[in-house]
Amino acid sequence: MDTTPQLQHACNRESSSGGDLDIKVFKYDSNNVAAIQNARIQRMRAEEAARRHAEELEAADRKLASQIIDKEQAIKELIALRREYDTLQTKHWALNNDFKAKCDEVTLVTGNAKTAQKELDAVRIDCETLRSSQSSLNKNLLNANDVKAKLDTQVHNLGCLLGFTLRSYTTEMEKLYPNARQENCLPLRYHNSTVLIANRDNMAMVFDNGKDSDTKIHSWKYIPGRGNQIFKLLAMDGSSPLGRYWVISRQDERRLYLPSGGPSVEIQLAPSAPGKQDYWYIGRDSASYVGSSWIIKSVEWGTYLHLEGDITKDGGRIASREPRETDNPRWAIIPAEFV
């Protein structure tokens, strides 16, 4: 007989008829046992499922928490990356602006380089031109030196010829008759001749009208071929005790004259002059060198022509001076064909 205690269940309880207490006794029933076992199994399964579900929920919670942490970390990293991106974007803009500025600078430098290259090419062309010009100038300089040497030779020869001419002229004048020592004794053969009038104390200085707009006469160093230094002599018949007068003129017929009397009056040029201001005596005084020098005396004023100031410098004044017993100014009259 099975003596295993039966579990109490509502389906198999029976009421006791004795006493105050209801005695509940499980009624042996195989169906109830199976149901109980089945319920137990179901409960165990449910508990297992609940446990598994709880574990899954815990795992899901842990996973979700991990995901949240990962996402928070990712968000932080994203924020950091965003900040870094913004920083890089700002740097990119700055670099882009710098790049554009550099490009503009390169463009400017390139343009300047092209301009400089053009200027360099122009300078090279100018240098070549200058080299060619320098070569031409060197040739011209050599030619000029040759010409100068020839001119120097000609000047030397002319100087020698002038010295010889003066010596011959002096010798010829010394042969004049003794009574030729008078204030108006220039030989008539000088009529209508072209001459140089040189200072006897410095033969290199001659009459020249190239200064003061060609209106006055000054002394100037002799220059071969200079037209301003060539003058013309004309003999004019006169009724004075000394006989004829002389007119000294330029090639254009303008005459030398003294506008007034007294000392230091500059000799001037004009087509004509009042009275006898443009008439001259050309001769000697008692102190003149025999034959080689002459005095030039104004018919109108009776004053002599002389060179004032430094007789060695160009531009000296040719002016009047009162006659003296000695030391009167003397001039050499040299026919132009001799020079």
Beta strands, then each sheet from edge to edge (+ up, - down):
strand 1: 193-199
strand 2: 202-208
strand 3: 218-221
strand 4: 231-240
strand 5: 243-249
strand 6: 255-257
strand 7: 268-270
strand 8: 280-283
strand 9: 295-298
strand 10: 304-307
strand 11: 316-321
strand 12: 331-335
sheet 1: 5+ 4- 1+ 2- 3+ 11- 10+
sheet 2: 5+ 4- 1+ 12-
sheet 3: 6+ 7-
sheet 4: 8+ 9-
end
